[in-house]
Each structure stands twice: as structure tokens, then as C-alpha cells.
């Protein structure tokens, strides 16, 4: 196994680590026996991948995999450059429009090896699937939920929420009101809080069924923001300034660790930090619009096979290994594995067990190539709403701006799909 890492220009070179130039990092390797893998630098999360690669190499004598790590902020450019010539054999797709430059895995990895897509978390289909084709797979599941302090619930005489049923935004606000403990700047305990709504509301509440039309002027979306803003106005959720002054760059998670907030909407990375404390805590799905089924935001790391890869057979074998034995290796590390049966084995603490149960509620929704490419106007409107500005006028101004950006996102996607000859 060879590891190459692209460093910032000013960084010193560590032994054995190379700085990549603007050309394809795989020039000269395409004609060799080396299988090349291009992926985003995940920091400590790289350790699981490296053990998976080492185990695969041990089982496949003569196969050497060279991993190239690239910082996420430059990865999209590096991927596109690499796909033009001397493509890597394995890479992480980045954006739905890049998927069409990868081989579908339904047959070559799943069907041909007797693997059932339904045995994996739903993020496999929602994150890697387009029109019934799977273009990638991962080793991990990331998700969001509400972390809550059981001691504070007990003190307020409030029942613990369910791990398998989602509360409405109104119920979330009601709980926060019951859990808030008045005090001064140093002692007040807020009942609850959540980050930007765009991260955890079902896309069906801001898009039409096609995913092409932005529609936020509906009761569900407006009501959710008004409810969250009302929590701030009523003093049951911290303002952005209060969160910053108390939680610094760790935000609501820091408030929770300091027992200054009874519950907060966060992601799976909070779990390890909370488990290192003496806080008795629980986990429940993120709030939903009244009447909705639970909606759990999920994501995964991704690996796919570029259509013009040189060592496709070895790449197929590796991704099959990732989908099977690689999941067992991932289970030795902090991130939840993608394969549900292995995730259940990985869940050796109460917190992990609840995280797995919440993640099982994940489902697909309206498809959109990349909401983060166009949702800035909605994010800005949310911030202003939390400062007390009326919600509907903010969204009336934001919706056409978001629509214009969404149109461009779809244009890029459609052109990529047409170029690939996909149906």
C-alpha cells in the first residue's frame, strides 16, 4: 500500500508524502500493476480505510493499492482532472453529476456476489443511487438526531422521547419550554436548540416532487422555522450570540457537554464526546412536520469505479471486499458501518445502540443533485428569522434566488447525464 497526500502549498513534506501537481496524480501508474484509489482526506477516519486496503492486499497477492488523499476543498477539481486522463481505478464520486462517469455497481458488486442492497442502511440508495442504479458504496453511516440529557428530563418530570418515533417541531418546542431553567448568563439552562433547518428537514418540504422546483412557501416549512424562531424568542433556545459566547466553535454540542442545554440537534460525531462524560443521555430522531414519518438525514463516505479505470477487475474485487469484510474492519473504528447487521454488532454501548436504531429510520425522499449548491438564500433567511424577522417575507425573497441557483445545478446535472448517454 502506498499513500500520497496533497498538502497545502505552504506545508512541509513529511517522509513518504508527496505534494500533487495540477496534472493527474496517476500519470505513469495506469500502465503499471498498481491499483489507484483517490479519496477525500478524512483525518483519523483514514485509519479504517488503510486497514481495509491492507487486509485486501494480504488476501490478494500481487495487488498493491496506492491511496491518494486530497483535502475536500480541492477534491472536486482533482477528481475532474483525474477523470479526463489516467483515471484512478477507484475514487469517491463528488456530486450527483459526477456519478455518470462511474460504473453502476448493481450487478458487478451486488448481484454477482449475492449481496442484497436492502441489507445496508438506506443511505446506500439515497447517497449513491440515481434512477435505480448504484454508482458507489461506502463503509460508514453518518446521521443526525436529538441528543437529550436524561437527568434534566427526570428533574422536570418529563418522559423520555422515543428512539423510533419522531416528535413534531411543535412537540420539540413544548419540551424545550418544560426543560428550560431560568438563570443569569452563567447559570441559565436552555431547553433545546437546533442548527440550520436545511440540514435536517425532509426535502419534500422545500422541493416539489421533481426536485426541480423550490417550494418553501408552504405551511410545513414556514411553520418549522416559525416554531424554531419562537423557541429563541421565548428564551427556550439560545441565540446565535449566546451559543457562540458559551459554546465557541463547538456550538450546541459544547453547551450540552457543559449541561447548559437539555437537548440539541446534532450529528453522530457528538456521540464519542458525550460518551466520554458522565452525562446520562438518550437519542431520538430529529423533529418533523406534524403528520410526517420520521426523517433521518444520513450520509456516507463513497467509493466507485470510474468508467475509464484501467484495473476494473481488481477494483470490483476491492469494492466487493469493502461491502463485506471491509464492514467488519470498519466496525473496529468509531464510525457506524454501512451494513446493518455489522452496525448492530458495532453498537456495544447504549449510545451506539440508539444511534443504530435512529439510523434505521432513514429513507429516500425527493431527489436533488446537490441542495448545498443552491440553498444559500434559504440558509440566510433562516438566520434572519432566528433574529426575529418575519418568516414569510424572508422566504418570499429567498425562494426565487434559490430557484435560480437550483436551475443551474440541474443544468449541470442534465448535461452530465446527457454526455454519459444515461437514460
Residue pairs with C-beta under 8 A, 6 or more apart in sequence:
1 50
1 53
1 54
1 57
1 64
1 65
1 66
1 67
2 34
2 64
2 65
2 66
2 67
3 16
3 17
3 50
3 66
3 67
3 68
3 69
4 17
4 18
4 20
4 25
4 66
4 67
4 68
4 69
5 17
5 18
5 41
5 68
5 69
5 70
6 19
6 20
6 25
6 41
6 68
6 69
6 70
6 71
6 74
6 78
7 13
7 17
7 19
8 71
9 19
11 19
13 19
20 68
20 70
20 78
22 81
23 81
24 81
24 82
24 84
24 85
24 86
24 87
25 36
25 38
25 68
25 78
25 82
25 88
26 36
26 38
26 68
26 82
26 86
26 87
26 88
27 85
27 86
28 86
29 36
29 66
29 86
30 86
30 87
30 310
31 310
33 62
33 63
33 64
33 311
34 64
34 65
34 66
35 63
35 64
35 65
35 66
35 89
35 90
35 311
35 314
35 315
35 318
36 65
36 66
36 68
36 88
36 89
36 90
36 311
37 53
37 65
37 66
37 67
37 68
37 88
37 89
37 90
37 91
37 303
38 68
38 70
38 78
38 79
38 82
38 88
38 90
38 91
38 92
39 49
39 67
39 68
39 69
39 70
39 91
39 92
39 301
39 303
40 69
40 70
40 71
40 72
40 75
40 92
40 94
40 301
41 69
41 70
41 71
41 72
42 49
42 69
42 301
44 334
45 140
45 301
45 333
45 334
45 335
46 69
47 333
48 139
48 140
48 329
48 330
48 332
48 333
48 335
49 67
49 139
50 67
51 329
51 332
52 139
52 321
52 322
52 326
52 329
52 330
53 65
53 67
53 318
55 321
55 325
55 326
55 329
56 63
56 65
56 317
56 318
56 321
56 326
57 63
57 64
57 65
59 321
60 314
60 317
63 314
65 90
65 318
68 88
70 78
70 79
75 92
75 94
76 94
76 95
79 91
79 92
79 93
79 94
79 98
80 98
82 88
82 91
83 91
83 98
83 101
83 306
83 308
87 306
87 308
87 309
87 310
88 306
88 309
89 305
89 306
89 309
89 310
89 311
89 312
89 314
89 315
90 303
90 304
90 305
90 306
90 309
90 315
90 318
90 319
91 102
91 303
91 304
91 306
92 136
92 301
92 302
92 303
92 304
93 99
93 101
93 102
93 128
93 135
93 136
93 302
93 304
95 369
95 370
95 373
96 130
96 369
96 370
96 413
97 369
97 370
97 412
97 413
97 415
97 416
97 417
98 416
99 128
99 130
99 135
99 136
99 304
100 130
100 135
100 416
100 417
100 419
100 420
100 422
101 306
101 307
101 416
101 420
102 135
102 136
102 304
102 305
102 306
102 307
103 135
103 304
103 305
103 306
103 307
103 309
103 312
104 133
104 134
104 135
105 128
105 134
105 135
105 136
105 137
105 304
105 305
105 319
106 117
106 132
106 133
106 134
108 316
109 115
109 137
109 316
109 319
109 320
109 323
110 116
110 117
110 134
110 323
113 320
113 323
113 324
115 320
115 323
115 324
117 124
117 125
117 134
119 339
119 340
119 341
120 137
120 323
120 338
120 339
120 340
121 141
121 298
121 300
121 338
121 339
121 340
121 343
121 359
121 360
121 362
122 298
122 362
122 363
122 364
123 138
123 141
123 143
123 298
123 299
123 300
123 338
123 359
123 362
124 134
124 137
124 138
124 300
124 338
125 134
125 364
126 298
126 362
126 363
126 364
126 365
127 136
127 138
127 298
127 299
127 300
127 302
128 134
128 135
128 136
128 137
128 138
128 300
128 302
128 304
129 135
129 364
130 367
130 422
131 422
131 423
135 304
136 302
136 303
136 304
137 300
137 302
137 303
137 304
137 319
137 322
137 323
137 338
138 300
138 301
138 302
138 303
138 338
139 300
139 301
139 322
139 326
139 327
139 330
139 335
139 337
139 338
140 300
140 301
140 330
140 335
140 336
140 337
140 338
141 268
141 298
141 299
141 300
141 335
141 336
141 337
141 338
141 343
141 359
142 267
142 268
142 269
142 298
142 299
142 300
142 335
142 336
143 267
143 268
143 296
143 297
143 298
143 299
143 336
143 355
143 358
143 359
143 362
144 199
144 200
144 265
144 266
144 267
144 268
144 286
144 296
144 297
145 265
145 266
145 283
145 284
145 285
145 286
145 296
145 355
145 358
146 161
146 167
146 172
146 192
146 263
146 264
146 265
146 283
146 284
146 285
146 286
146 287
147 256
147 263
147 264
147 266
147 270
147 274
147 281
147 282
147 283
148 160
148 161
148 262
148 263
148 281
148 282
148 283
148 284
149 256
149 259
149 262
149 263
149 279
149 280
149 281
150 160
150 280
150 281
150 282
151 279
151 280
152 179
152 181
152 189
152 259
152 262
153 159
153 160
153 179
153 262
156 178
156 179
156 262
158 175
158 178
158 179
160 282
161 167
161 175
161 282
161 284
162 284
163 282
163 283
163 284
163 285
163 354
163 357
163 358
164 285
164 294
164 357
164 358
164 361
165 285
165 294
166 284
166 285
166 286
166 287
166 288
166 292
166 293
166 294
166 295
166 361
167 175
167 284
167 285
167 287
167 288
168 287
168 288
168 289
168 290
168 291
168 292
169 223
169 224
169 227
169 228
169 287
169 288
169 289
169 290
170 227
170 290
171 287
172 192
172 194
172 227
172 231
172 287
173 192
173 227
173 228
173 230
173 231
173 236
175 191
175 192
175 263
176 190
176 191
176 192
176 193
176 231
176 236
176 237
176 262
176 263
177 191
177 231
177 234
177 236
178 191
179 189
179 191
179 192
179 236
179 262
179 263
180 188
180 189
180 190
180 191
180 235
180 236
180 262
181 187
181 188
181 189
182 188
182 235
183 189
188 260
189 259
189 260
189 261
189 262
190 235
190 236
190 237
190 238
190 255
190 260
190 261
190 262
191 231
191 236
191 237
191 261
191 262
191 263
192 231
192 236
192 237
192 261
192 262
192 263
192 264
193 231
193 237
193 238
193 243
193 252
193 255
193 261
193 263
193 264
193 265
194 200
194 228
194 237
194 252
194 264
194 265
194 286
194 287
195 251
195 252
195 265
195 266
196 379
196 382
196 383
197 221
197 224
197 225
197 228
197 382
198 206
198 371
198 375
198 378
198 379
198 382
199 297
200 265
200 286
200 295
200 297
201 221
201 224
201 288
201 289
201 295
202 288
202 289
202 292
202 295
202 365
203 211
203 365
203 366
203 368
203 371
204 365
204 366
205 216
205 218
205 220
205 221
205 224
205 289
206 214
206 215
206 216
206 221
206 371
206 378
207 213
207 214
207 215
207 366
207 368
208 215
208 366
209 366
210 366
211 366
211 367
211 368
211 369
211 410
212 406
212 407
212 410
213 403
214 374
214 399
214 402
214 403
214 406
215 399
216 222
216 378
216 395
216 398
216 399
216 402
217 392
217 395
217 396
217 399
220 289
220 290
220 292
221 289
221 395
222 391
222 392
222 395
223 289
223 290
224 287
224 289
225 381
225 382
225 385
225 391
225 395
226 385
226 391
228 237
228 385
228 386
229 385
229 386
229 388
229 391
231 237
232 238
232 239
232 386
232 388
233 388
238 246
238 252
238 255
238 261
239 386
239 387
240 383
240 386
240 387
243 251
243 252
243 255
244 251
246 254
246 255
246 258
246 260
247 253
247 254
247 255
247 258
248 254
250 257
252 261
252 264
252 265
252 266
253 264
253 266
253 270
253 273
255 261
255 264
256 263
256 264
256 266
256 270
256 274
256 279
257 273
257 274
257 277
257 279
259 279
265 286
265 287
268 335
268 336
268 355
271 351
271 352
271 355
272 334
274 281
274 351
275 349
275 351
281 351
282 354
283 351
283 354
283 355
283 358
284 358
285 294
285 295
285 296
285 358
285 361
286 295
286 296
286 297
288 294
288 295
293 363
294 361
295 361
295 363
295 365
296 358
296 359
296 361
296 362
296 363
298 359
298 362
300 338
303 319
303 322
304 319
305 312
305 315
305 316
305 319
309 315
323 339
324 339
327 337
327 338
327 339
327 342
328 337
328 342
330 337
330 338
330 342
330 346
331 337
331 342
331 343
331 345
331 346
336 343
336 346
336 347
336 352
336 355
336 356
336 359
337 343
337 346
340 356
340 360
343 356
343 359
344 356
346 352
346 356
347 353
347 355
347 356
368 406
368 409
369 409
369 410
369 412
369 413
370 409
373 405
373 408
373 409
374 402
374 405
374 406
374 408
374 409
375 402
375 405
376 402
376 405
377 397
377 398
377 399
377 401
377 402
377 405
378 395
378 398
378 402
380 398
381 391
381 394
381 395
381 397
381 398
384 394
385 391
385 394
